[in-house]
């Protein structure tokens, strides 16, 4: 009887252990920031409000990815990526069993992101405004990357006036301006010719951050962001439009 009791208890403990293991869910956050360097912008990325979106104070063991991309006159642009593995994975590398090991890794992640946001674009900022601007292709490419990940939180923050200027479509030509006012749906089709968008963007949040310096810039940005809303809402994207880099509604 005692032997049966021991076997029964052992089975219960094994069952509990398996149940506990199967319920462990690793939270993963992926944030991409796009910085337009084709023109001077009144509002550019600031690191701490972006870092606040990760919520490490609530879950320091999460896996986190940060990616900084530049908009220029080219489709292929410099990219900086910074990652931190989840707490379970990094703890296996804690050979000296340091009690503050994870806190140190999170602190290093913060420092690297701050340095990237502060310095990365400075290496590539042109002396004068660029004659062309590949806004849509850069944004669509980054959305494609986010759509292909399984991150719990997927966020794209865009610092740009969205003024497209390519051989497919230009906001600055008389024809481009006429299309924006009279047939914005045609502009959407032209942009998709430049780079397709994923059909499913459910779970992705996109922040458009731009602070216009005058009424003309405000109108031009409004025309373009309306087209992005048309393209993204139907694919399930959550969209936030703001003129400040101080905070982001989660």
TIRO-412578 format. One record per residue (C-alpha): residue number from 1; x, y, z. Coordinates in Angstrom, 2 decimals. Layout:
N
[atom NUM; [X; Y; Z]]
...
//
This chain:
250
[atom 1; [0.00; 0.00; 0.00]]
[atom 2; [2.85; 2.37; 0.88]]
[atom 3; [4.49; 1.63; -2.46]]
[atom 4; [1.27; 2.47; -4.33]]
[atom 5; [0.99; 5.69; -2.37]]
[atom 6; [4.52; 6.70; -3.31]]
[atom 7; [3.86; 5.95; -6.97]]
[atom 8; [0.63; 7.96; -6.87]]
[atom 9; [2.36; 10.96; -5.27]]
[atom 10; [5.18; 10.76; -7.81]]
[atom 11; [2.66; 10.82; -10.66]]
[atom 12; [0.94; 13.88; -9.23]]
[atom 13; [4.27; 15.72; -8.88]]
[atom 14; [5.28; 14.84; -12.45]]
[atom 15; [1.89; 15.99; -13.73]]
[atom 16; [2.18; 19.30; -11.88]]
[atom 17; [5.70; 19.80; -13.21]]
[atom 18; [4.60; 19.26; -16.81]]
[atom 19; [1.59; 21.51; -16.39]]
[atom 20; [3.75; 24.28; -14.95]]
[atom 21; [6.27; 23.99; -17.77]]
[atom 22; [3.63; 24.10; -20.49]]
[atom 23; [2.11; 27.32; -19.16]]
[atom 24; [5.37; 29.30; -19.33]]
[atom 25; [4.95; 31.94; -22.02]]
[atom 26; [7.89; 34.09; -23.09]]
[atom 27; [6.78; 37.64; -23.84]]
[atom 28; [8.57; 39.17; -26.83]]
[atom 29; [8.62; 42.82; -27.92]]
[atom 30; [9.84; 44.05; -31.27]]
[atom 31; [10.06; 47.79; -31.97]]
[atom 32; [11.24; 49.25; -35.27]]
[atom 33; [11.95; 52.98; -35.63]]
[atom 34; [12.17; 54.66; -39.02]]
[atom 35; [14.02; 57.99; -39.18]]
[atom 36; [13.65; 60.09; -42.33]]
[atom 37; [16.92; 61.88; -43.15]]
[atom 38; [15.87; 63.26; -46.55]]
[atom 39; [14.79; 66.57; -44.99]]
[atom 40; [15.28; 68.35; -41.70]]
[atom 41; [12.56; 67.30; -39.24]]
[atom 42; [11.32; 69.24; -36.22]]
[atom 43; [10.59; 65.99; -34.40]]
[atom 44; [13.16; 63.18; -34.33]]
[atom 45; [13.43; 59.99; -32.23]]
[atom 46; [14.15; 60.22; -28.49]]
[atom 47; [15.22; 56.99; -26.82]]
[atom 48; [13.55; 56.95; -23.40]]
[atom 49; [9.91; 57.24; -24.58]]
[atom 50; [10.60; 54.39; -27.03]]
[atom 51; [12.21; 52.26; -24.30]]
[atom 52; [9.16; 52.84; -22.09]]
[atom 53; [7.06; 50.88; -24.60]]
[atom 54; [8.93; 47.67; -23.73]]
[atom 55; [7.67; 47.73; -20.15]]
[atom 56; [10.72; 46.04; -18.64]]
[atom 57; [9.59; 47.27; -15.22]]
[atom 58; [6.67; 44.85; -15.49]]
[atom 59; [8.49; 41.99; -17.24]]
[atom 60; [12.27; 42.13; -17.07]]
[atom 61; [12.54; 38.58; -18.46]]
[atom 62; [10.99; 39.35; -21.83]]
[atom 63; [12.80; 38.95; -25.11]]
[atom 64; [13.24; 42.33; -26.82]]
[atom 65; [14.34; 43.57; -30.24]]
[atom 66; [15.10; 47.11; -31.36]]
[atom 67; [15.70; 48.11; -34.96]]
[atom 68; [16.57; 51.56; -36.35]]
[atom 69; [16.12; 52.16; -40.09]]
[atom 70; [16.77; 55.29; -42.15]]
[atom 71; [14.67; 56.72; -44.99]]
[atom 72; [16.89; 58.15; -47.71]]
[atom 73; [16.82; 58.43; -51.49]]
[atom 74; [17.55; 54.68; -51.75]]
[atom 75; [15.62; 51.48; -51.05]]
[atom 76; [18.65; 49.86; -49.44]]
[atom 77; [19.64; 51.73; -46.29]]
[atom 78; [21.79; 51.28; -43.19]]
[atom 79; [20.09; 49.43; -40.32]]
[atom 80; [21.04; 49.01; -36.68]]
[atom 81; [19.67; 46.13; -34.60]]
[atom 82; [19.91; 45.52; -30.85]]
[atom 83; [18.52; 42.41; -29.13]]
[atom 84; [18.22; 40.95; -25.65]]
[atom 85; [17.28; 37.30; -25.17]]
[atom 86; [14.60; 36.22; -22.70]]
[atom 87; [15.46; 35.78; -19.03]]
[atom 88; [15.46; 31.98; -19.08]]
[atom 89; [17.98; 31.90; -21.93]]
[atom 90; [20.28; 34.53; -20.45]]
[atom 91; [20.21; 32.90; -16.99]]
[atom 92; [21.79; 29.79; -18.51]]
[atom 93; [24.77; 32.01; -19.39]]
[atom 94; [25.04; 33.36; -15.82]]
[atom 95; [28.02; 31.13; -14.96]]
[atom 96; [28.95; 33.06; -11.81]]
[atom 97; [25.34; 33.07; -10.55]]
[atom 98; [25.27; 36.84; -10.18]]
[atom 99; [22.06; 38.02; -8.51]]
[atom 100; [21.84; 41.16; -10.64]]
[atom 101; [22.91; 39.50; -13.90]]
[atom 102; [19.60; 40.11; -15.74]]
[atom 103; [19.37; 43.70; -14.49]]
[atom 104; [22.81; 44.34; -15.95]]
[atom 105; [21.79; 42.95; -19.33]]
[atom 106; [18.65; 45.08; -19.41]]
[atom 107; [20.73; 48.14; -18.49]]
[atom 108; [23.14; 47.40; -21.33]]
[atom 109; [20.21; 47.02; -23.74]]
[atom 110; [18.91; 50.43; -22.67]]
[atom 111; [22.35; 52.03; -23.12]]
[atom 112; [22.82; 50.53; -26.58]]
[atom 113; [19.39; 51.73; -27.73]]
[atom 114; [20.07; 55.23; -26.38]]
[atom 115; [23.41; 55.39; -28.17]]
[atom 116; [21.87; 54.13; -31.40]]
[atom 117; [19.04; 56.65; -31.37]]
[atom 118; [21.44; 59.47; -30.52]]
[atom 119; [24.31; 58.71; -32.87]]
[atom 120; [23.42; 56.25; -35.65]]
[atom 121; [21.76; 58.69; -38.05]]
[atom 122; [24.54; 61.25; -37.64]]
[atom 123; [26.86; 59.09; -39.75]]
[atom 124; [24.47; 59.28; -42.72]]
[atom 125; [22.71; 62.66; -42.60]]
[atom 126; [23.31; 64.41; -45.95]]
[atom 127; [24.73; 67.92; -46.16]]
[atom 128; [21.70; 69.12; -48.18]]
[atom 129; [18.14; 67.79; -48.56]]
[atom 130; [18.01; 64.79; -50.87]]
[atom 131; [16.29; 65.07; -54.26]]
[atom 132; [14.44; 61.77; -53.88]]
[atom 133; [12.68; 60.07; -50.98]]
[atom 134; [11.87; 56.35; -50.68]]
[atom 135; [9.35; 56.60; -47.86]]
[atom 136; [6.82; 53.94; -48.81]]
[atom 137; [9.26; 51.20; -49.83]]
[atom 138; [11.13; 51.58; -46.55]]
[atom 139; [7.95; 51.55; -44.46]]
[atom 140; [6.41; 48.63; -46.36]]
[atom 141; [9.60; 46.61; -46.03]]
[atom 142; [9.66; 47.13; -42.27]]
[atom 143; [5.99; 46.17; -41.97]]
[atom 144; [6.75; 43.03; -43.93]]
[atom 145; [9.46; 42.15; -41.43]]
[atom 146; [7.17; 42.77; -38.44]]
[atom 147; [4.36; 40.74; -40.00]]
[atom 148; [6.73; 37.80; -40.34]]
[atom 149; [7.62; 37.67; -36.63]]
[atom 150; [5.74; 36.05; -33.76]]
[atom 151; [6.52; 38.80; -31.25]]
[atom 152; [3.80; 39.48; -28.68]]
[atom 153; [4.21; 43.24; -29.17]]
[atom 154; [5.02; 44.55; -32.65]]
[atom 155; [5.49; 48.29; -33.06]]
[atom 156; [6.63; 50.58; -35.87]]
[atom 157; [7.39; 54.24; -35.13]]
[atom 158; [7.83; 56.45; -38.19]]
[atom 159; [9.46; 59.88; -38.05]]
[atom 160; [8.76; 61.28; -41.50]]
[atom 161; [6.73; 63.82; -43.46]]
[atom 162; [5.83; 60.90; -45.80]]
[atom 163; [6.53; 63.00; -48.88]]
[atom 164; [7.21; 60.38; -51.54]]
[atom 165; [9.50; 61.41; -54.36]]
[atom 166; [10.35; 58.52; -56.69]]
[atom 167; [9.99; 57.72; -60.39]]
[atom 168; [6.72; 55.88; -59.58]]
[atom 169; [5.08; 58.74; -57.69]]
[atom 170; [6.10; 62.19; -56.46]]
[atom 171; [4.23; 64.47; -54.07]]
[atom 172; [6.00; 67.46; -55.58]]
[atom 173; [4.95; 67.32; -59.23]]
[atom 174; [1.73; 68.93; -60.53]]
[atom 175; [0.44; 65.47; -61.52]]
[atom 176; [1.25; 64.05; -58.11]]
[atom 177; [-0.52; 66.89; -56.33]]
[atom 178; [-3.57; 66.51; -58.57]]
[atom 179; [-3.75; 62.77; -57.86]]
[atom 180; [-3.49; 63.38; -54.12]]
[atom 181; [-6.45; 65.74; -54.21]]
[atom 182; [-8.67; 64.05; -56.80]]
[atom 183; [-7.77; 60.36; -56.88]]
[atom 184; [-5.91; 59.28; -53.71]]
[atom 185; [-6.91; 55.66; -54.42]]
[atom 186; [-4.70; 55.81; -57.53]]
[atom 187; [-1.81; 57.02; -55.42]]
[atom 188; [-2.30; 54.00; -53.15]]
[atom 189; [-2.09; 51.69; -56.17]]
[atom 190; [1.10; 53.39; -57.37]]
[atom 191; [2.72; 53.01; -53.96]]
[atom 192; [1.88; 49.31; -53.87]]
[atom 193; [3.63; 48.97; -57.21]]
[atom 194; [6.75; 50.29; -55.51]]
[atom 195; [6.52; 47.70; -52.72]]
[atom 196; [3.61; 45.39; -51.76]]
[atom 197; [2.22; 45.28; -48.23]]
[atom 198; [1.50; 42.11; -46.24]]
[atom 199; [-2.20; 41.18; -46.33]]
[atom 200; [-2.35; 40.61; -42.57]]
[atom 201; [-1.00; 43.25; -40.18]]
[atom 202; [-3.24; 42.41; -37.23]]
[atom 203; [-1.39; 43.03; -33.97]]
[atom 204; [0.95; 45.66; -35.43]]
[atom 205; [0.80; 49.23; -34.07]]
[atom 206; [2.11; 52.05; -36.28]]
[atom 207; [2.91; 55.51; -34.91]]
[atom 208; [3.25; 58.34; -37.43]]
[atom 209; [5.21; 61.11; -35.73]]
[atom 210; [5.50; 64.45; -37.49]]
[atom 211; [5.45; 68.06; -36.32]]
[atom 212; [4.70; 70.35; -39.32]]
[atom 213; [6.38; 73.75; -39.32]]
[atom 214; [3.59; 75.47; -41.26]]
[atom 215; [0.11; 74.96; -42.71]]
[atom 216; [1.37; 73.76; -46.10]]
[atom 217; [3.41; 70.99; -44.47]]
[atom 218; [0.43; 70.06; -42.33]]
[atom 219; [-1.80; 69.72; -45.42]]
[atom 220; [0.77; 67.72; -47.39]]
[atom 221; [1.39; 65.35; -44.50]]
[atom 222; [-2.36; 64.94; -43.97]]
[atom 223; [-2.89; 63.94; -47.60]]
[atom 224; [-0.24; 61.25; -47.43]]
[atom 225; [-1.11; 59.89; -44.01]]
[atom 226; [-4.71; 59.50; -45.18]]
[atom 227; [-3.46; 57.13; -47.91]]
[atom 228; [-1.42; 55.14; -45.39]]
[atom 229; [-4.51; 54.86; -43.20]]
[atom 230; [-6.49; 53.60; -46.18]]
[atom 231; [-3.85; 50.96; -46.90]]
[atom 232; [-3.20; 49.86; -43.31]]
[atom 233; [-6.57; 49.91; -41.56]]
[atom 234; [-7.98; 47.26; -43.87]]
[atom 235; [-5.04; 45.01; -43.00]]
[atom 236; [-5.74; 45.24; -39.27]]
[atom 237; [-3.11; 47.79; -38.26]]
[atom 238; [-3.61; 50.01; -35.23]]
[atom 239; [-2.61; 53.56; -36.22]]
[atom 240; [-1.63; 56.48; -33.99]]
[atom 241; [-0.81; 59.93; -35.41]]
[atom 242; [0.99; 62.43; -33.21]]
[atom 243; [3.24; 65.49; -33.33]]
[atom 244; [5.40; 64.76; -30.28]]
[atom 245; [8.15; 62.29; -29.42]]
[atom 246; [7.61; 62.59; -25.65]]
[atom 247; [5.40; 59.54; -25.15]]
[atom 248; [3.47; 56.84; -26.98]]
[atom 249; [0.05; 55.53; -26.12]]
[atom 250; [0.59; 51.78; -25.57]]
//
